[in-house]
C-alpha cells in the first residue's frame, strides 16, 4: 500500500502532463460548446428586443435560457469526462496511476465555459436583476464536483458495461430535459409535483445556477436542500469507491482483458 502511494506521488508530474495533453487534444469540443452558448444568448437577446417583450416575461425567458445553458454544459462535460476516464483507465493503471486527474481537468474546463457564458448573459439582463456572483460561483463549483464524481462512477461502469451505460446516460439526459426548470418552471409555492422534481439532483444544480443569476443570494437560502445534495454526493462517492474495489477483484475472473481492449478500440 505504501509502495503504491510512493509510486503514485513520483508519477504525479507525468500524470498531470498526460492529462493536460489529453485536455488540449479536445479543446475544440469546449470551444464549440462556448460558441454554441454565445449564439444562444445573442439570438435570444436579439429576439426579445425585436419583439419588445415586457420585462417580467423577459426575466422568465432569461431564467429558462440560463437553465438550458447550464444543462447543456453539464451534459456535455459529464459525457466527455466519463468517456475519457474509461479510455484512460488501463493506460494509467499500467503505471499504478489513476485517470481522475483528466476527469478533474474536464470538470474545471466545463465549469470555466459555464462561468464565461453566464458572464456574457449578465450583460443582457435587465438592470433590476438581483445577481449574486458568489452564489453563481458556489453552484458552479458544486456542479464541478458533481461532474467529477458522476464521471468517475460512469467511467468505471462503462469499462465493463459500455453500451448499457451509454443507453442509460442518454435516456437520463432526455428525461432530465423535462425534469429541470427549462420547459417547466415551478411556481413560488411549490406543489407536490414541484417537490418531486426537486428530488432530481440535477434540478438542484440547474435551478441553483439560474436562480443565482436572476434572483441573487436568495438561491442559497434552502439549507435542507443543500444537505440533501451533499448526501447525494456522498452516495456517489461511496458507490464509486465500492465499485472500484469490486472491479479490481473481479475483472480478470468475469471480464476477459481482450474483450475490454476490443471495446476500447471501437471508441
C-alpha positions in Angstrom: 0.0 0.0 0.0 2.7 2.4 1.0 4.8 1.5 -2.1 1.8 2.2 -4.3 1.4 5.7 -2.8 5.1 6.4 -3.3 4.9 5.4 -7.0 1.8 7.5 -7.4 3.4 10.6 -5.9 6.5 10.2 -8.0 4.4 10.0 -11.2 2.1 12.9 -10.4 4.1 15.3 -12.7 3.9 12.8 -15.6 0.2 12.2 -14.9 -0.6 15.9 -14.9 1.4 16.3 -18.1 -0.6 13.5 -19.8 -3.9 14.8 -18.5 -3.2 18.3 -19.8 -2.2 16.9 -23.2 -5.5 14.9 -23.3 -7.5 18.0 -22.5 -5.7 20.1 -25.1 -6.4 17.5 -27.7 -10.1 18.0 -27.2 -10.2 21.8 -26.8 -12.4 22.1 -29.9 -15.3 20.5 -28.1 -15.2 23.0 -25.3 -14.7 25.9 -27.8 -17.8 24.7 -29.8 -19.7 24.5 -26.5 -18.8 28.1 -25.7 -19.6 29.3 -29.2 -23.0 27.5 -29.1 -23.8 29.1 -25.8 -22.9 32.6 -27.1 -25.1 32.1 -30.2 -28.0 31.1 -28.0 -27.5 34.2 -25.8 -27.2 36.6 -28.7 -30.1 35.1 -30.6 -32.4 35.1 -27.5 -31.5 38.7 -26.5 -31.9 39.9 -30.1 -35.3 38.2 -30.5 -36.6 39.6 -27.1 -35.5 43.1 -28.1 -37.0 42.9 -31.5 -40.3 41.6 -30.2 -40.3 44.3 -27.4 -41.2 41.7 -24.8 -42.2 43.1 -21.4 -39.7 42.9 -18.6 -41.4 40.2 -16.4 -41.7 37.9 -19.4 -38.1 38.6 -20.3 -37.0 37.6 -16.8 -38.8 34.2 -17.1 -37.2 33.7 -20.5 -33.8 34.5 -19.3 -34.3 32.1 -16.4 -35.1 29.4 -18.9 -32.1 30.3 -21.0 -29.8 30.2 -18.0 -31.2 26.7 -17.2 -30.8 25.5 -20.7 -27.2 26.8 -20.9 -26.1 25.1 -17.7 -27.9 21.9 -18.7 -26.1 21.7 -22.0 -22.7 22.4 -20.4 -23.3 19.9 -17.6 -24.4 17.2 -20.0 -21.5 17.6 -22.4 -18.8 17.9 -19.8 -20.1 14.8 -17.9 -20.2 12.8 -21.1 -16.7 13.8 -22.1 -15.3 13.3 -18.7 -16.5 9.7 -18.2 -15.6 8.8 -21.8 -12.0 10.0 -21.1 -12.0 8.2 -17.8 -12.9 4.9 -19.4 -10.4 5.3 -22.3 -7.5 6.3 -19.9 -8.2 3.8 -17.2 -5.9 1.0 -18.5 -3.2 3.4 -19.6 -2.9 4.9 -16.2 -3.3 1.7 -14.3 -0.3 0.2 -16.1 1.7 2.8 -14.3 -0.2 2.3 -11.0 -1.9 5.7 -11.5 -5.5 6.9 -11.8 -7.3 8.7 -14.6 -9.0 11.0 -12.1 -6.7 14.0 -13.0 -8.1 14.1 -16.5 -11.6 13.9 -15.1 -10.9 16.9 -12.8 -9.5 18.9 -15.6 -12.6 18.2 -17.8 -14.8 19.3 -14.9 -12.9 22.5 -14.4 -12.9 23.2 -18.2 -16.7 22.8 -18.3 -17.1 24.9 -15.3 -15.0 27.7 -16.8 -17.1 27.6 -20.0 -20.3 27.8 -17.9 -18.9 30.8 -16.0 -17.9 32.6 -19.2 -21.3 32.1 -20.7 -23.1 33.5 -17.6 -20.8 36.5 -17.6 -21.9 37.2 -21.1 -25.5 36.5 -20.2 -25.3 39.1 -17.4 -24.7 41.8 -19.9 -28.1 41.4 -21.4 -30.1 41.0 -18.2 -32.5 43.8 -17.1 -31.0 46.3 -14.6 -33.2 45.3 -11.7 -32.0 41.7 -11.7 -30.5 40.8 -8.2 -27.5 38.9 -9.5 -25.1 37.2 -7.0 -21.8 36.2 -8.5 -20.8 34.4 -5.3 -23.9 32.3 -5.4 -23.2 31.5 -9.0 -19.6 30.5 -8.3 -20.8 28.3 -5.4 -23.3 26.4 -7.6 -20.7 26.1 -10.5 -18.1 24.6 -8.1 -20.6 22.2 -6.6 -21.6 21.3 -10.1 -18.0 20.7 -11.0 -17.6 18.3 -8.0 -20.7 16.5 -9.1 -19.4 16.2 -12.6 -16.2 14.6 -11.4 -17.9 12.1 -9.1 -20.6 11.1 -11.6 -18.0 10.8 -14.4 -15.8 8.6 -12.3 -18.7 6.3 -11.5 -20.0 6.1 -15.1 -16.4 5.7 -16.3 -15.9 2.7 -14.1 -19.2 1.2 -15.1 -18.7 1.8 -18.8 -15.4 -0.2 -18.7 -17.5 -3.4 -18.3 -20.9 -2.3 -19.4 -20.2 0.3 -22.1 -23.4 0.0 -24.3 -25.7 -0.2 -21.3 -24.2 2.8 -19.6 -24.4 4.8 -22.8 -28.1 4.0 -23.2 -28.9 4.8 -19.6 -27.0 8.1 -19.8 -28.7 9.4 -22.8 -32.1 8.2 -21.6 -31.4 10.0 -18.4 -30.4 13.2 -20.3 -33.6 13.0 -22.3 -35.8 12.6 -19.2 -34.0 15.3 -17.4 -35.0 17.8 -20.1 -38.5 17.6 -18.6 -37.4 17.4 -15.0 -35.3 20.6 -14.7 -36.7 24.2 -14.9 -36.3 24.6 -18.7 -39.7 23.7 -20.2 -41.5 23.7 -16.8 -40.9 26.5 -14.2 -42.3 25.8 -10.8 -44.4 28.4 -9.0 -43.2 30.2 -6.0 -45.3 28.0 -3.8 -44.2 24.5 -4.7 -46.8 21.8 -5.4 -46.3 18.1 -4.8 -45.1 17.8 -8.4 -42.6 20.5 -7.8 -41.2 18.7 -4.7 -40.9 15.5 -6.7 -38.9 17.3 -9.3 -36.6 18.7 -6.6 -35.6 15.1 -5.8 -33.6 15.1 -9.0 -30.1 16.2 -8.1 -29.7 17.9 -11.5 -32.7 20.1 -10.6 -30.7 21.4 -7.6 -27.8 22.5 -9.9 -29.8 23.9 -12.8 -32.3 25.8 -10.6 -29.5 27.0 -8.3 -27.4 28.4 -11.1 -30.4 30.1 -12.8 -31.8 31.5 -9.5 -28.4 32.9 -8.5 -28.3 34.8 -11.9 -31.8 36.0 -11.7 -32.7 36.3 -8.0 -29.3 36.5 -6.4 -28.3 35.4 -2.9 -31.8 34.0 -2.1 -30.8 30.9 -4.1 -28.7 29.8 -1.2 -31.4 30.0 1.4 -32.7 26.5 1.2 -30.4 24.7 3.7 -32.2 21.3 3.8 -31.9 21.2 0.0 -28.1 21.8 0.3 -27.8 18.9 2.8 -29.8 16.6 0.5 -27.5 17.3 -2.4 -24.4 16.8 -0.2 -25.8 13.4 0.9 -26.2 12.6 -2.8 -22.6 13.4 -3.5 -21.5 11.2 -0.6 -23.6 8.4 -2.0 -22.0 8.7 -5.5 -18.5 8.8 -3.9 -19.3 5.6 -1.8 -20.6 3.8 -4.9 -17.5 4.8 -6.9 -15.2 3.6 -4.2 -17.1 0.3 -3.7 -17.2 -0.4 -7.4 -13.6 0.5 -7.9 -12.6 -2.1 -5.3 -15.1 -4.7 -6.7 -13.8 -4.3 -10.2 -10.2 -4.7 -9.1 -11.1 -8.1 -7.6 -13.3 -9.5 -10.3 -12.3 -8.0 -13.6 -10.0 -10.9 -14.6 -12.5 -13.6 -13.4 -15.6 -12.3 -15.1 -14.4 -10.0 -17.9 -11.6 -11.1 -20.2 -9.0 -8.4 -20.9 -9.3 -9.0 -24.7 -12.9 -8.1 -24.6 -12.2 -4.8 -22.7 -9.4 -3.9 -25.2 -11.7 -4.6 -28.2 -14.4 -2.3 -26.8 -11.9 0.4 -26.1 -10.5 0.1 -29.7 -14.1 0.7 -31.1 -14.1 4.1 -29.4 
